Amino acid sequence: MKNKLLLLTLIIISVFLLGNIKYIYKENTLYKQSDILDYSENRYESSNLISRNKAIKMATYIISDVLNIDIDSENSQIYINIYRGGSNSGDYNWNINWTKNDFSGNYSVDINSNTGEINDIYVTENINYKLETSDELSNKEIVSLVSDLTSALGFDLDDYNLNIKTTKDNNFNNIKTKYKICTFTKKNQSNDRFVITIDCRGGKITQYIRNPIKEVN
């Protein structure tokens, strides 16, 4: 009888402790890199989740190495946020964001902390367009522009159908440019898709979204 009471007591204490775990960082709170210099990877991270440091490495690789954007620490600030992926989702997502010190560019990568999948990428830059630069891109040029990114994300473009929609908008200098909204849908699996938006005149990727809930405009 005493053993049963002891076991019951231990179970109650365990449930109480599990229900009152205090996390080192709050959800939906923006942190600068300097705010978390004392962060301990081994102390605060679960081994089965994408850690903060790994998320930063993944995002840095995409922005710096794949998209070839300079995010040197002397010229930009990095911000890190973790948030829940929707009210009905148990997943948490890392948002890694860089802002240029002169506000000429902003770069953002969202990563699912459970799976490591990159949810979306946003690139906003103040580009000085040349009027003589064409704002047309052929399908071949589009595939060439996105191939490094799709390869880094693990996609084989031969497995996907490509649908392209064109839209027009003004850039920072009020020069119109066309944007190609490229939807890649897996053959025979319409719910598996991703969208990449390209600034035609700048020849740059401005957005990537994995399995968007609504149509990208």
C-alpha positions in Angstrom: 0.0 0.0 0.0 2.9 2.4 0.9 4.6 1.6 -2.4 1.3 2.5 -4.3 1.0 5.8 -2.4 4.6 6.6 -3.2 4.2 5.9 -6.8 1.0 8.0 -7.0 2.8 10.9 -5.3 5.7 10.7 -7.8 3.2 10.7 -10.7 1.4 13.8 -9.4 4.7 15.6 -8.9 5.9 14.7 -12.4 2.7 15.9 -14.0 2.9 19.2 -12.1 6.5 19.8 -13.1 5.9 19.0 -16.7 3.0 21.3 -16.8 5.1 24.2 -15.3 8.2 24.0 -17.5 9.6 27.5 -18.0 11.2 28.1 -21.4 14.2 30.3 -21.6 12.7 32.4 -24.5 9.1 33.6 -24.9 7.0 32.8 -28.0 6.4 35.8 -30.3 9.2 37.9 -28.8 11.8 39.4 -31.1 15.4 38.8 -30.0 18.5 40.4 -31.4 21.7 38.3 -31.5 23.2 40.4 -28.8 20.2 39.6 -26.5 21.1 35.9 -26.4 24.9 35.8 -26.3 24.8 33.6 -23.2 22.5 31.1 -24.9 23.6 27.5 -24.3 22.7 25.0 -27.0 23.0 21.9 -24.9 21.2 23.4 -21.9 18.1 24.7 -23.6 17.5 22.7 -26.8 15.8 19.4 -27.1 17.8 17.0 -29.3 14.8 16.2 -31.5 14.1 19.8 -32.6 15.9 22.2 -34.9 18.0 24.3 -32.5 18.3 28.1 -32.7 21.9 27.9 -33.9 21.1 25.3 -36.5 18.2 27.5 -37.8 20.5 30.4 -38.0 23.1 28.3 -40.0 20.3 27.1 -42.4 19.0 30.6 -43.0 22.5 32.1 -43.4 23.3 29.4 -46.0 20.1 30.2 -48.0 20.5 34.0 -47.9 24.3 34.2 -48.2 25.5 31.2 -50.2 22.5 30.3 -52.3 20.9 33.7 -53.0 24.4 35.4 -52.9 23.3 38.3 -50.6 25.8 40.0 -48.4 24.6 39.9 -44.8 27.9 40.7 -43.1 27.4 41.4 -39.4 29.0 44.8 -39.7 26.4 46.0 -42.3 23.3 44.3 -40.9 21.4 43.3 -37.8 20.1 39.8 -37.2 16.8 39.2 -35.3 15.5 35.8 -34.1 11.9 34.9 -33.3 10.1 31.7 -32.5 6.3 31.4 -33.0 3.6 28.8 -33.2 2.5 27.9 -36.7 -1.2 28.7 -36.5 -3.8 28.2 -33.8 -4.5 24.6 -34.6 -0.8 23.7 -35.1 1.5 22.2 -32.6 4.6 23.2 -34.6 6.8 26.0 -33.8 8.7 28.0 -36.4 12.0 29.9 -36.3 12.0 33.3 -38.1 15.5 34.5 -38.8 15.6 38.1 -40.1 18.4 40.4 -41.3 17.9 44.1 -41.8 20.6 46.3 -43.4 21.9 49.1 -41.2 21.0 51.6 -43.9 17.6 50.0 -44.4 18.4 49.2 -48.0 17.5 45.5 -47.6 15.5 43.1 -45.5 15.8 39.3 -45.6 13.7 36.7 -43.8 13.7 32.9 -43.6 11.0 30.8 -41.7 12.0 27.3 -40.6 9.8 24.6 -39.1 11.5 23.7 -35.8 10.1 20.2 -35.8 10.9 19.1 -39.4 13.6 21.6 -40.5 11.6 22.4 -43.6 11.9 26.0 -44.9 8.4 27.4 -45.0 9.2 30.7 -46.7 11.8 33.2 -47.8 11.4 36.9 -48.3 13.8 39.3 -49.9 13.2 43.0 -50.1 15.9 45.3 -51.5 16.3 48.8 -52.8 17.6 48.1 -56.4 18.7 50.8 -58.7 17.2 49.6 -61.9 18.5 50.6 -65.3 15.7 51.5 -67.7 17.4 49.7 -70.5 17.3 46.4 -68.6 14.7 44.1 -69.9 11.8 43.1 -67.7 11.1 40.0 -69.7 12.3 36.5 -68.7 11.9 33.3 -70.7 11.0 30.0 -69.1 14.6 28.8 -69.6 15.9 31.9 -67.8 13.4 31.4 -65.0 14.5 27.8 -64.4 18.2 28.9 -64.5 17.5 31.6 -61.9 15.7 29.3 -59.4 17.8 26.2 -59.9 20.3 26.9 -57.1 17.5 27.6 -54.6 15.4 24.6 -55.6 18.4 22.3 -55.4 19.4 23.6 -52.0 15.8 23.0 -50.8 15.9 19.4 -52.1 13.5 19.7 -55.1 14.0 18.0 -58.4 12.4 20.3 -61.0 11.8 17.3 -63.3 9.2 16.1 -60.8 7.2 19.4 -61.0 5.0 21.1 -63.5 5.6 24.9 -63.8 2.8 27.5 -64.1 3.8 31.2 -64.5 1.8 34.3 -63.9 3.0 37.8 -64.6 2.2 40.9 -62.5 3.6 44.4 -62.6 4.5 46.8 -59.8 6.7 49.8 -59.0 10.0 49.5 -57.3 11.5 51.9 -54.8 12.5 54.3 -57.5 9.0 54.2 -59.1 10.2 52.2 -62.1 7.8 49.5 -63.1 9.1 46.0 -63.2 7.4 42.7 -64.0 7.3 39.9 -61.5 7.0 36.3 -62.4 5.0 34.2 -59.9 6.2 30.7 -60.6 4.1 27.9 -59.1 5.8 24.4 -59.1 3.3 21.6 -58.6 4.4 18.0 -58.2 3.2 15.8 -61.0 0.2 13.7 -59.9 0.3 15.3 -56.5 -1.5 18.7 -56.6 -1.2 19.4 -52.9 2.6 19.3 -53.1 3.7 22.7 -54.4 5.9 25.7 -53.9 5.9 29.2 -55.3 8.9 31.4 -56.2 8.5 35.1 -57.2 11.1 36.7 -59.4 11.8 40.4 -60.0 12.3 40.3 -63.8 14.2 43.6 -64.2 16.4 42.9 -61.2 16.8 39.3 -62.0 16.4 38.3 -58.4 14.2 36.0 -56.3 12.0 38.0 -54.0 9.9 35.3 -52.4 9.6 31.6 -51.8 6.5 30.0 -50.2 6.0 26.2 -49.5 2.5 24.9 -49.9 0.8 28.4 -49.7 -2.7 28.3 -48.2 -4.0 30.9 -50.7 -3.0 32.0 -54.2 0.1 34.2 -54.3 -0.5 37.6 -56.0 
